[in-house]
Amino acid sequence: MKPQDIVFLAVFLLLIIKRDVELVTVLGLLSLFFSMPLFYSWIFFTAERLVWYAAAFFLLSIIQQLFFYRKK
């Protein structure tokens, strides 16, 4: 497990506890944004990881919206 994975897991767990859908979505978009120059520079391993992190953030955002933000 690389240091970037450990940081991702720590941030991911904090976001699960915080339940802030907007912050999770912004972090997913930032992960995609930062992966673009890495793909352009042919640094595929890190760029691919950032895309996977973005997918995890978006999935968490969808789950939080489904279960924690129901209309009353």
mmCIF file of the N, C-alpha and C atoms, coordinates in Angstrom:
data_MODEL
# 
_entry.id   MODEL 
# 
loop_
_atom_site.group_PDB 
_atom_site.id 
_atom_site.type_symbol 
_atom_site.label_atom_id 
_atom_site.label_alt_id 
_atom_site.label_comp_id 
_atom_site.label_asym_id 
_atom_site.label_entity_id 
_atom_site.label_seq_id 
_atom_site.pdbx_PDB_ins_code 
_atom_site.Cartn_x 
_atom_site.Cartn_y 
_atom_site.Cartn_z 
_atom_site.occupancy 
_atom_site.B_iso_or_equiv 
_atom_site.pdbx_formal_charge 
_atom_site.auth_seq_id 
_atom_site.auth_comp_id 
_atom_site.auth_asym_id 
_atom_site.auth_atom_id 
_atom_site.pdbx_PDB_model_num 
ATOM 1   N N  . MET A 1 1  ? 0.852   -1.171 0.000   1.00 0.00 ? 1  MET A N  1 
ATOM 2   C CA . MET A 1 1  ? 0.000   0.000  0.000   1.00 0.00 ? 1  MET A CA 1 
ATOM 3   C C  . MET A 1 1  ? 0.900   1.236  0.000   1.00 0.00 ? 1  MET A C  1 
ATOM 4   N N  . LYS A 1 2  ? 0.635   2.122  -0.920  1.00 0.00 ? 2  LYS A N  1 
ATOM 5   C CA . LYS A 1 2  ? 1.445   3.327  -1.082  1.00 0.00 ? 2  LYS A CA 1 
ATOM 6   C C  . LYS A 1 2  ? 0.939   4.441  -0.154  1.00 0.00 ? 2  LYS A C  1 
ATOM 7   N N  . PRO A 1 3  ? 1.795   5.434  0.119   1.00 0.00 ? 3  PRO A N  1 
ATOM 8   C CA . PRO A 1 3  ? 1.372   6.546  0.988   1.00 0.00 ? 3  PRO A CA 1 
ATOM 9   C C  . PRO A 1 3  ? 0.138   7.275  0.464   1.00 0.00 ? 3  PRO A C  1 
ATOM 10  N N  . GLN A 1 4  ? 0.002   7.384  -0.857  1.00 0.00 ? 4  GLN A N  1 
ATOM 11  C CA . GLN A 1 4  ? -1.175  8.053  -1.406  1.00 0.00 ? 4  GLN A CA 1 
ATOM 12  C C  . GLN A 1 4  ? -2.448  7.271  -1.106  1.00 0.00 ? 4  GLN A C  1 
ATOM 13  N N  . ASP A 1 5  ? -2.353  5.952  -1.032  1.00 0.00 ? 5  ASP A N  1 
ATOM 14  C CA . ASP A 1 5  ? -3.517  5.139  -0.682  1.00 0.00 ? 5  ASP A CA 1 
ATOM 15  C C  . ASP A 1 5  ? -3.909  5.335  0.776   1.00 0.00 ? 5  ASP A C  1 
ATOM 16  N N  . ILE A 1 6  ? -2.916  5.453  1.640   1.00 0.00 ? 6  ILE A N  1 
ATOM 17  C CA . ILE A 1 6  ? -3.193  5.663  3.060   1.00 0.00 ? 6  ILE A CA 1 
ATOM 18  C C  . ILE A 1 6  ? -3.862  7.013  3.282   1.00 0.00 ? 6  ILE A C  1 
ATOM 19  N N  . VAL A 1 7  ? -3.360  8.041  2.593   1.00 0.00 ? 7  VAL A N  1 
ATOM 20  C CA . VAL A 1 7  ? -3.975  9.372  2.697   1.00 0.00 ? 7  VAL A CA 1 
ATOM 21  C C  . VAL A 1 7  ? -5.397  9.339  2.156   1.00 0.00 ? 7  VAL A C  1 
ATOM 22  N N  . PHE A 1 8  ? -5.596  8.653  1.028   1.00 0.00 ? 8  PHE A N  1 
ATOM 23  C CA . PHE A 1 8  ? -6.942  8.548  0.463   1.00 0.00 ? 8  PHE A CA 1 
ATOM 24  C C  . PHE A 1 8  ? -7.897  7.867  1.448   1.00 0.00 ? 8  PHE A C  1 
ATOM 25  N N  . LEU A 1 9  ? -7.469  6.758  2.044   1.00 0.00 ? 9  LEU A N  1 
ATOM 26  C CA . LEU A 1 9  ? -8.337  6.055  2.993   1.00 0.00 ? 9  LEU A CA 1 
ATOM 27  C C  . LEU A 1 9  ? -8.667  6.913  4.202   1.00 0.00 ? 9  LEU A C  1 
ATOM 28  N N  . ALA A 1 10 ? -7.701  7.676  4.694   1.00 0.00 ? 10 ALA A N  1 
ATOM 29  C CA . ALA A 1 10 ? -7.960  8.552  5.841   1.00 0.00 ? 10 ALA A CA 1 
ATOM 30  C C  . ALA A 1 10 ? -8.976  9.630  5.475   1.00 0.00 ? 10 ALA A C  1 
ATOM 31  N N  . VAL A 1 11 ? -8.801  10.248 4.308   1.00 0.00 ? 11 VAL A N  1 
ATOM 32  C CA . VAL A 1 11 ? -9.743  11.282 3.858   1.00 0.00 ? 11 VAL A CA 1 
ATOM 33  C C  . VAL A 1 11 ? -11.115 10.675 3.613   1.00 0.00 ? 11 VAL A C  1 
ATOM 34  N N  . PHE A 1 12 ? -11.140 9.494  3.007   1.00 0.00 ? 12 PHE A N  1 
ATOM 35  C CA . PHE A 1 12 ? -12.405 8.821  2.705   1.00 0.00 ? 12 PHE A CA 1 
ATOM 36  C C  . PHE A 1 12 ? -13.177 8.510  3.989   1.00 0.00 ? 12 PHE A C  1 
ATOM 37  N N  . LEU A 1 13 ? -12.480 8.007  4.997   1.00 0.00 ? 13 LEU A N  1 
ATOM 38  C CA . LEU A 1 13 ? -13.143 7.706  6.270   1.00 0.00 ? 13 LEU A CA 1 
ATOM 39  C C  . LEU A 1 13 ? -13.645 8.966  6.956   1.00 0.00 ? 13 LEU A C  1 
ATOM 40  N N  . LEU A 1 14 ? -12.868 10.034 6.893   1.00 0.00 ? 14 LEU A N  1 
ATOM 41  C CA . LEU A 1 14 ? -13.330 11.298 7.473   1.00 0.00 ? 14 LEU A CA 1 
ATOM 42  C C  . LEU A 1 14 ? -14.567 11.827 6.758   1.00 0.00 ? 14 LEU A C  1 
ATOM 43  N N  . LEU A 1 15 ? -14.614 11.657 5.452   1.00 0.00 ? 15 LEU A N  1 
ATOM 44  C CA . LEU A 1 15 ? -15.781 12.113 4.700   1.00 0.00 ? 15 LEU A CA 1 
ATOM 45  C C  . LEU A 1 15 ? -17.009 11.256 4.979   1.00 0.00 ? 15 LEU A C  1 
ATOM 46  N N  . ILE A 1 16 ? -16.808 9.981  5.252   1.00 0.00 ? 16 ILE A N  1 
ATOM 47  C CA . ILE A 1 16 ? -17.935 9.130  5.630   1.00 0.00 ? 16 ILE A CA 1 
ATOM 48  C C  . ILE A 1 16 ? -18.526 9.619  6.947   1.00 0.00 ? 16 ILE A C  1 
ATOM 49  N N  . ILE A 1 17 ? -17.656 9.971  7.864   1.00 0.00 ? 17 ILE A N  1 
ATOM 50  C CA . ILE A 1 17 ? -18.114 10.441 9.179   1.00 0.00 ? 17 ILE A CA 1 
ATOM 51  C C  . ILE A 1 17 ? -18.777 11.810 9.062   1.00 0.00 ? 17 ILE A C  1 
ATOM 52  N N  . LYS A 1 18 ? -18.206 12.691 8.243   1.00 0.00 ? 18 LYS A N  1 
ATOM 53  C CA . LYS A 1 18 ? -18.714 14.061 8.129   1.00 0.00 ? 18 LYS A CA 1 
ATOM 54  C C  . LYS A 1 18 ? -20.038 14.142 7.371   1.00 0.00 ? 18 LYS A C  1 
ATOM 55  N N  . ARG A 1 19 ? -20.247 13.298 6.383   1.00 0.00 ? 19 ARG A N  1 
ATOM 56  C CA . ARG A 1 19 ? -21.475 13.246 5.582   1.00 0.00 ? 19 ARG A CA 1 
ATOM 57  C C  . ARG A 1 19 ? -21.756 14.541 4.820   1.00 0.00 ? 19 ARG A C  1 
ATOM 58  N N  . ASP A 1 20 ? -20.726 15.125 4.231   1.00 0.00 ? 20 ASP A N  1 
ATOM 59  C CA . ASP A 1 20 ? -20.887 16.347 3.439   1.00 0.00 ? 20 ASP A CA 1 
ATOM 60  C C  . ASP A 1 20 ? -20.834 15.980 1.965   1.00 0.00 ? 20 ASP A C  1 
ATOM 61  N N  . VAL A 1 21 ? -21.997 15.929 1.338   1.00 0.00 ? 21 VAL A N  1 
ATOM 62  C CA . VAL A 1 21 ? -22.113 15.476 -0.048  1.00 0.00 ? 21 VAL A CA 1 
ATOM 63  C C  . VAL A 1 21 ? -21.381 16.422 -0.998  1.00 0.00 ? 21 VAL A C  1 
ATOM 64  N N  . GLU A 1 22 ? -21.502 17.712 -0.776  1.00 0.00 ? 22 GLU A N  1 
ATOM 65  C CA . GLU A 1 22 ? -20.864 18.672 -1.669  1.00 0.00 ? 22 GLU A CA 1 
ATOM 66  C C  . GLU A 1 22 ? -19.345 18.561 -1.630  1.00 0.00 ? 22 GLU A C  1 
ATOM 67  N N  . LEU A 1 23 ? -18.773 18.386 -0.460  1.00 0.00 ? 23 LEU A N  1 
ATOM 68  C CA . LEU A 1 23 ? -17.325 18.249 -0.329  1.00 0.00 ? 23 LEU A CA 1 
ATOM 69  C C  . LEU A 1 23 ? -16.829 16.976 -1.000  1.00 0.00 ? 23 LEU A C  1 
ATOM 70  N N  . VAL A 1 24 ? -17.573 15.894 -0.860  1.00 0.00 ? 24 VAL A N  1 
ATOM 71  C CA . VAL A 1 24 ? -17.198 14.632 -1.499  1.00 0.00 ? 24 VAL A CA 1 
ATOM 72  C C  . VAL A 1 24 ? -17.215 14.782 -3.017  1.00 0.00 ? 24 VAL A C  1 
ATOM 73  N N  . THR A 1 25 ? -18.216 15.459 -3.546  1.00 0.00 ? 25 THR A N  1 
ATOM 74  C CA . THR A 1 25 ? -18.315 15.666 -4.990  1.00 0.00 ? 25 THR A CA 1 
ATOM 75  C C  . THR A 1 25 ? -17.184 16.559 -5.494  1.00 0.00 ? 25 THR A C  1 
ATOM 76  N N  . VAL A 1 26 ? -16.862 17.590 -4.753  1.00 0.00 ? 26 VAL A N  1 
ATOM 77  C CA . VAL A 1 26 ? -15.762 18.483 -5.144  1.00 0.00 ? 26 VAL A CA 1 
ATOM 78  C C  . VAL A 1 26 ? -14.440 17.725 -5.140  1.00 0.00 ? 26 VAL A C  1 
ATOM 79  N N  . LEU A 1 27 ? -14.207 16.887 -4.162  1.00 0.00 ? 27 LEU A N  1 
ATOM 80  C CA . LEU A 1 27 ? -12.974 16.104 -4.127  1.00 0.00 ? 27 LEU A CA 1 
ATOM 81  C C  . LEU A 1 27 ? -12.905 15.120 -5.293  1.00 0.00 ? 27 LEU A C  1 
ATOM 82  N N  . GLY A 1 28 ? -14.042 14.562 -5.691  1.00 0.00 ? 28 GLY A N  1 
ATOM 83  C CA . GLY A 1 28 ? -14.069 13.696 -6.868  1.00 0.00 ? 28 GLY A CA 1 
ATOM 84  C C  . GLY A 1 28 ? -13.707 14.455 -8.129  1.00 0.00 ? 28 GLY A C  1 
ATOM 85  N N  . LEU A 1 29 ? -14.257 15.660 -8.271  1.00 0.00 ? 29 LEU A N  1 
ATOM 86  C CA . LEU A 1 29 ? -13.929 16.485 -9.435  1.00 0.00 ? 29 LEU A CA 1 
ATOM 87  C C  . LEU A 1 29 ? -12.463 16.918 -9.422  1.00 0.00 ? 29 LEU A C  1 
ATOM 88  N N  . LEU A 1 30 ? -11.938 17.247 -8.246  1.00 0.00 ? 30 LEU A N  1 
ATOM 89  C CA . LEU A 1 30 ? -10.524 17.621 -8.143  1.00 0.00 ? 30 LEU A CA 1 
ATOM 90  C C  . LEU A 1 30 ? -9.611  16.453 -8.494  1.00 0.00 ? 30 LEU A C  1 
ATOM 91  N N  . SER A 1 31 ? -9.999  15.257 -8.100  1.00 0.00 ? 31 SER A N  1 
ATOM 92  C CA . SER A 1 31 ? -9.196  14.086 -8.454  1.00 0.00 ? 31 SER A CA 1 
ATOM 93  C C  . SER A 1 31 ? -9.133  13.904 -9.967  1.00 0.00 ? 31 SER A C  1 
ATOM 94  N N  . LEU A 1 32 ? -10.261 14.092 -10.631 1.00 0.00 ? 32 LEU A N  1 
ATOM 95  C CA . LEU A 1 32 ? -10.264 13.999 -12.095 1.00 0.00 ? 32 LEU A CA 1 
ATOM 96  C C  . LEU A 1 32 ? -9.465  15.136 -12.725 1.00 0.00 ? 32 LEU A C  1 
ATOM 97  N N  . PHE A 1 33 ? -9.582  16.321 -12.156 1.00 0.00 ? 33 PHE A N  1 
ATOM 98  C CA . PHE A 1 33 ? -8.862  17.477 -12.676 1.00 0.00 ? 33 PHE A CA 1 
ATOM 99  C C  . PHE A 1 33 ? -7.352  17.274 -12.582 1.00 0.00 ? 33 PHE A C  1 
ATOM 100 N N  . PHE A 1 34 ? -6.878  16.744 -11.456 1.00 0.00 ? 34 PHE A N  1 
ATOM 101 C CA . PHE A 1 34 ? -5.444  16.539 -11.278 1.00 0.00 ? 34 PHE A CA 1 
ATOM 102 C C  . PHE A 1 34 ? -4.925  15.321 -12.048 1.00 0.00 ? 34 PHE A C  1 
ATOM 103 N N  . SER A 1 35 ? -5.806  14.435 -12.445 1.00 0.00 ? 35 SER A N  1 
ATOM 104 C CA . SER A 1 35 ? -5.344  13.277 -13.211 1.00 0.00 ? 35 SER A CA 1 
ATOM 105 C C  . SER A 1 35 ? -5.090  13.627 -14.683 1.00 0.00 ? 35 SER A C  1 
ATOM 106 N N  . MET A 1 36 ? -5.739  14.656 -15.194 1.00 0.00 ? 36 MET A N  1 
ATOM 107 C CA . MET A 1 36 ? -5.591  15.007 -16.607 1.00 0.00 ? 36 MET A CA 1 
ATOM 108 C C  . MET A 1 36 ? -4.151  15.341 -16.998 1.00 0.00 ? 36 MET A C  1 
ATOM 109 N N  . PRO A 1 37 ? -3.450  16.206 -16.264 1.00 0.00 ? 37 PRO A N  1 
ATOM 110 C CA . PRO A 1 37 ? -2.064  16.480 -16.658 1.00 0.00 ? 37 PRO A CA 1 
ATOM 111 C C  . PRO A 1 37 ? -1.154  15.262 -16.505 1.00 0.00 ? 37 PRO A C  1 
ATOM 112 N N  . LEU A 1 38 ? -1.481  14.382 -15.590 1.00 0.00 ? 38 LEU A N  1 
ATOM 113 C CA . LEU A 1 38 ? -0.671  13.181 -15.419 1.00 0.00 ? 38 LEU A CA 1 
ATOM 114 C C  . LEU A 1 38 ? -0.843  12.234 -16.603 1.00 0.00 ? 38 LEU A C  1 
ATOM 115 N N  . PHE A 1 39 ? -2.062  12.122 -17.107 1.00 0.00 ? 39 PHE A N  1 
ATOM 116 C CA . PHE A 1 39 ? -2.260  11.324 -18.314 1.00 0.00 ? 39 PHE A CA 1 
ATOM 117 C C  . PHE A 1 39 ? -1.524  11.946 -19.501 1.00 0.00 ? 39 PHE A C  1 
ATOM 118 N N  . TYR A 1 40 ? -1.547  13.266 -19.577 1.00 0.00 ? 40 TYR A N  1 
ATOM 119 C CA . TYR A 1 40 ? -0.862  13.947 -20.667 1.00 0.00 ? 40 TYR A CA 1 
ATOM 120 C C  . TYR A 1 40 ? 0.653   13.725 -20.593 1.00 0.00 ? 40 TYR A C  1 
ATOM 121 N N  . SER A 1 41 ? 1.177   13.644 -19.358 1.00 0.00 ? 41 SER A N  1 
ATOM 122 C CA . SER A 1 41 ? 2.619   13.433 -19.156 1.00 0.00 ? 41 SER A CA 1 
ATOM 123 C C  . SER A 1 41 ? 3.000   11.956 -19.174 1.00 0.00 ? 41 SER A C  1 
ATOM 124 N N  . TRP A 1 42 ? 2.082   11.109 -19.453 1.00 0.00 ? 42 TRP A N  1 
ATOM 125 C CA . TRP A 1 42 ? 2.296   9.661  -19.517 1.00 0.00 ? 42 TRP A CA 1 
ATOM 126 C C  . TRP A 1 42 ? 2.686   9.068  -18.163 1.00 0.00 ? 42 TRP A C  1 
ATOM 127 N N  . ILE A 1 43 ? 2.134   9.604  -17.101 1.00 0.00 ? 43 ILE A N  1 
ATOM 128 C CA . ILE A 1 43 ? 2.338   9.041  -15.770 1.00 0.00 ? 43 ILE A CA 1 
ATOM 129 C C  . ILE A 1 43 ? 1.049   8.295  -15.441 1.00 0.00 ? 43 ILE A C  1 
ATOM 130 N N  . PHE A 1 44 ? 0.927   7.112  -16.015 1.00 0.00 ? 44 PHE A N  1 
ATOM 131 C CA . PHE A 1 44 ? -0.356  6.414  -15.994 1.00 0.00 ? 44 PHE A CA 1 
ATOM 132 C C  . PHE A 1 44 ? -0.721  5.831  -14.635 1.00 0.00 ? 44 PHE A C  1 
ATOM 133 N N  . PHE A 1 45 ? 0.248   5.349  -13.867 1.00 0.00 ? 45 PHE A N  1 
ATOM 134 C CA . PHE A 1 45 ? -0.088  4.681  -12.614 1.00 0.00 ? 45 PHE A CA 1 
ATOM 135 C C  . PHE A 1 45 ? -0.775  5.642  -11.647 1.00 0.00 ? 45 PHE A C  1 
ATOM 136 N N  . THR A 1 46 ? -0.190  6.815  -11.442 1.00 0.00 ? 46 THR A N  1 
ATOM 137 C CA . THR A 1 46 ? -0.776  7.781  -10.519 1.00 0.00 ? 46 THR A CA 1 
ATOM 138 C C  . THR A 1 46 ? -2.075  8.350  -11.073 1.00 0.00 ? 46 THR A C  1 
ATOM 139 N N  . ALA A 1 47 ? -2.116  8.600  -12.363 1.00 0.00 ? 47 ALA A N  1 
ATOM 140 C CA . ALA A 1 47 ? -3.334  9.135  -12.970 1.00 0.00 ? 47 ALA A CA 1 
ATOM 141 C C  . ALA A 1 47 ? -4.481  8.137  -12.849 1.00 0.00 ? 47 ALA A C  1 
ATOM 142 N N  . GLU A 1 48 ? -4.168  6.863  -13.064 1.00 0.00 ? 48 GLU A N  1 
ATOM 143 C CA . GLU A 1 48 ? -5.207  5.843  -12.923 1.00 0.00 ? 48 GLU A CA 1 
ATOM 144 C C  . GLU A 1 48 ? -5.712  5.774  -11.486 1.00 0.00 ? 48 GLU A C  1 
ATOM 145 N N  . ARG A 1 49 ? -4.796  5.881  -10.538 1.00 0.00 ? 49 ARG A N  1 
ATOM 146 C CA . ARG A 1 49 ? -5.215  5.883  -9.134  1.00 0.00 ? 49 ARG A CA 1 
ATOM 147 C C  . ARG A 1 49 ? -6.141  7.048  -8.836  1.00 0.00 ? 49 ARG A C  1 
ATOM 148 N N  . LEU A 1 50 ? -5.820  8.221  -9.362  1.00 0.00 ? 50 LEU A N  1 
ATOM 149 C CA . LEU A 1 50 ? -6.678  9.380  -9.129  1.00 0.00 ? 50 LEU A CA 1 
ATOM 150 C C  . LEU A 1 50 ? -8.063  9.190  -9.729  1.00 0.00 ? 50 LEU A C  1 
ATOM 151 N N  . VAL A 1 51 ? -8.145  8.533  -10.856 1.00 0.00 ? 51 VAL A N  1 
ATOM 152 C CA . VAL A 1 51 ? -9.453  8.246  -11.457 1.00 0.00 ? 51 VAL A CA 1 
ATOM 153 C C  . VAL A 1 51 ? -10.230 7.273  -10.577 1.00 0.00 ? 51 VAL A C  1 
ATOM 154 N N  . TRP A 1 52 ? -9.548  6.272  -10.031 1.00 0.00 ? 52 TRP A N  1 
ATOM 155 C CA . TRP A 1 52 ? -10.225 5.337  -9.119  1.00 0.00 ? 52 TRP A CA 1 
ATOM 156 C C  . TRP A 1 52 ? -10.686 6.050  -7.849  1.00 0.00 ? 52 TRP A C  1 
ATOM 157 N N  . TYR A 1 53 ? -9.857  6.971  -7.342  1.00 0.00 ? 53 TYR A N  1 
ATOM 158 C CA . TYR A 1 53 ? -10.262 7.748  -6.165  1.00 0.00 ? 53 TYR A CA 1 
ATOM 159 C C  . TYR A 1 53 ? -11.492 8.598  -6.481  1.00 0.00 ? 53 TYR A C  1 
ATOM 160 N N  . ALA A 1 54 ? -11.525 9.204  -7.648  1.00 0.00 ? 54 ALA A N  1 
ATOM 161 C CA . ALA A 1 54 ? -12.679 10.007 -8.048  1.00 0.00 ? 54 ALA A CA 1 
ATOM 162 C C  . ALA A 1 54 ? -13.939 9.146  -8.112  1.00 0.00 ? 54 ALA A C  1 
ATOM 163 N N  . ALA A 1 55 ? -13.800 7.945  -8.658  1.00 0.00 ? 55 ALA A N  1 
ATOM 164 C CA . ALA A 1 55 ? -14.953 7.038  -8.717  1.00 0.00 ? 55 ALA A CA 1 
ATOM 165 C C  . ALA A 1 55 ? -15.441 6.689  -7.314  1.00 0.00 ? 55 ALA A C  1 
ATOM 166 N N  . ALA A 1 56 ? -14.521 6.473  -6.404  1.00 0.00 ? 56 ALA A N  1 
ATOM 167 C CA . ALA A 1 56 ? -14.912 6.162  -5.021  1.00 0.00 ? 56 ALA A CA 1 
ATOM 168 C C  . ALA A 1 56 ? -15.605 7.356  -4.380  1.00 0.00 ? 56 ALA A C  1 
ATOM 169 N N  . PHE A 1 57 ? -15.094 8.564  -4.624  1.00 0.00 ? 57 PHE A N  1 
ATOM 170 C CA . PHE A 1 57 ? -15.747 9.757  -4.075  1.00 0.00 ? 57 PHE A CA 1 
ATOM 171 C C  . PHE A 1 57 ? -17.140 9.934  -4.656  1.00 0.00 ? 57 PHE A C  1 
ATOM 172 N N  . PHE A 1 58 ? -17.299 9.724  -5.957  1.00 0.00 ? 58 PHE A N  1 
ATOM 173 C CA . PHE A 1 58 ? -18.619 9.870  -6.569  1.00 0.00 ? 58 PHE A CA 1 
ATOM 174 C C  . PHE A 1 58 ? -19.592 8.802  -6.060  1.00 0.00 ? 58 PHE A C  1 
ATOM 175 N N  . LEU A 1 59 ? -19.113 7.587  -5.881  1.00 0.00 ? 59 LEU A N  1 
ATOM 176 C CA . LEU A 1 59 ? -19.966 6.534  -5.334  1.00 0.00 ? 59 LEU A CA 1 
ATOM 177 C C  . LEU A 1 59 ? -20.401 6.867  -3.915  1.00 0.00 ? 59 LEU A C  1 
ATOM 178 N N  . LEU A 1 60 ? -19.479 7.371  -3.107  1.00 0.00 ? 60 LEU A N  1 
ATOM 179 C CA . LEU A 1 60 ? -19.829 7.785  -1.749  1.00 0.00 ? 60 LEU A CA 1 
ATOM 180 C C  . LEU A 1 60 ? -20.845 8.911  -1.777  1.00 0.00 ? 60 LEU A C  1 
ATOM 181 N N  . SER A 1 61 ? -20.693 9.849  -2.703  1.00 0.00 ? 61 SER A N  1 
ATOM 182 C CA . SER A 1 61 ? -21.636 10.949 -2.822  1.00 0.00 ? 61 SER A CA 1 
ATOM 183 C C  . SER A 1 61 ? -23.036 10.439 -3.166  1.00 0.00 ? 61 SER A C  1 
ATOM 184 N N  . ILE A 1 62 ? -23.109 9.498  -4.082  1.00 0.00 ? 62 ILE A N  1 
ATOM 185 C CA . ILE A 1 62 ? -24.411 8.928  -4.463  1.00 0.00 ? 62 ILE A CA 1 
ATOM 186 C C  . ILE A 1 62 ? -25.039 8.190  -3.290  1.00 0.00 ? 62 ILE A C  1 
ATOM 187 N N  . ILE A 1 63 ? -24.257 7.413  -2.578  1.00 0.00 ? 63 ILE A N  1 
ATOM 188 C CA . ILE A 1 63 ? -24.777 6.669  -1.422  1.00 0.00 ? 63 ILE A CA 1 
ATOM 189 C C  . ILE A 1 63 ? -25.263 7.627  -0.345  1.00 0.00 ? 63 ILE A C  1 
ATOM 190 N N  . GLN A 1 64 ? -24.493 8.682  -0.088  1.00 0.00 ? 64 GLN A N  1 
ATOM 191 C CA . GLN A 1 64 ? -24.912 9.647  0.925   1.00 0.00 ? 64 GLN A CA 1 
ATOM 192 C C  . GLN A 1 64 ? -26.189 10.360 0.510   1.00 0.00 ? 64 GLN A C  1 
ATOM 193 N N  . GLN A 1 65 ? -26.315 10.683 -0.761  1.00 0.00 ? 65 GLN A N  1 
ATOM 194 C CA . GLN A 1 65 ? -27.533 11.349 -1.207  1.00 0.00 ? 65 GLN A CA 1 
ATOM 195 C C  . GLN A 1 65 ? -28.740 10.427 -1.112  1.00 0.00 ? 65 GLN A C  1 
ATOM 196 N N  . LEU A 1 66 ? -28.556 9.157  -1.375  1.00 0.00 ? 66 LEU A N  1 
ATOM 197 C CA . LEU A 1 66 ? -29.680 8.217  -1.327  1.00 0.00 ? 66 LEU A CA 1 
ATOM 198 C C  . LEU A 1 66 ? -30.146 7.953  0.104   1.00 0.00 ? 66 LEU A C  1 
ATOM 199 N N  . PHE A 1 67 ? -29.208 7.839  1.032   1.00 0.00 ? 67 PHE A N  1 
ATOM 200 C CA . PHE A 1 67 ? -29.571 7.405  2.369   1.00 0.00 ? 67 PHE A CA 1 
ATOM 201 C C  . PHE A 1 67 ? -29.683 8.522  3.404   1.00 0.00 ? 67 PHE A C  1 
ATOM 202 N N  . PHE A 1 68 ? -28.989 9.635  3.202   1.00 0.00 ? 68 PHE A N  1 
ATOM 203 C CA . PHE A 1 68 ? -28.977 10.652 4.250   1.00 0.00 ? 68 PHE A CA 1 
ATOM 204 C C  . PHE A 1 68 ? -29.726 11.917 3.895   1.00 0.00 ? 68 PHE A C  1 
ATOM 205 N N  . TYR A 1 69 ? -30.130 12.080 2.647   1.00 0.00 ? 69 TYR A N  1 
ATOM 206 C CA . TYR A 1 69 ? -30.813 13.298 2.245   1.00 0.00 ? 69 TYR A CA 1 
ATOM 207 C C  . TYR A 1 69 ? -32.155 12.970 1.613   1.00 0.00 ? 69 TYR A C  1 
ATOM 208 N N  . ARG A 1 70 ? -32.972 12.254 2.313   1.00 0.00 ? 70 ARG A N  1 
ATOM 209 C CA . ARG A 1 70 ? -34.311 11.945 1.825   1.00 0.00 ? 70 ARG A CA 1 
ATOM 210 C C  . ARG A 1 70 ? -35.243 13.116 2.098   1.00 0.00 ? 70 ARG A C  1 
ATOM 211 N N  . LYS A 1 71 ? -36.156 13.352 1.177   1.00 0.00 ? 71 LYS A N  1 
ATOM 212 C CA . LYS A 1 71 ? -37.129 14.415 1.385   1.00 0.00 ? 71 LYS A CA 1 
ATOM 213 C C  . LYS A 1 71 ? -38.125 13.996 2.440   1.00 0.00 ? 71 LYS A C  1 
ATOM 214 N N  . LYS A 1 72 ? -38.512 14.958 3.242   1.00 0.00 ? 72 LYS A N  1 
ATOM 215 C CA . LYS A 1 72 ? -39.454 14.660 4.341   1.00 0.00 ? 72 LYS A CA 1 
ATOM 216 C C  . LYS A 1 72 ? -40.845 15.107 3.996   1.00 0.00 ? 72 LYS A C  1 
# 
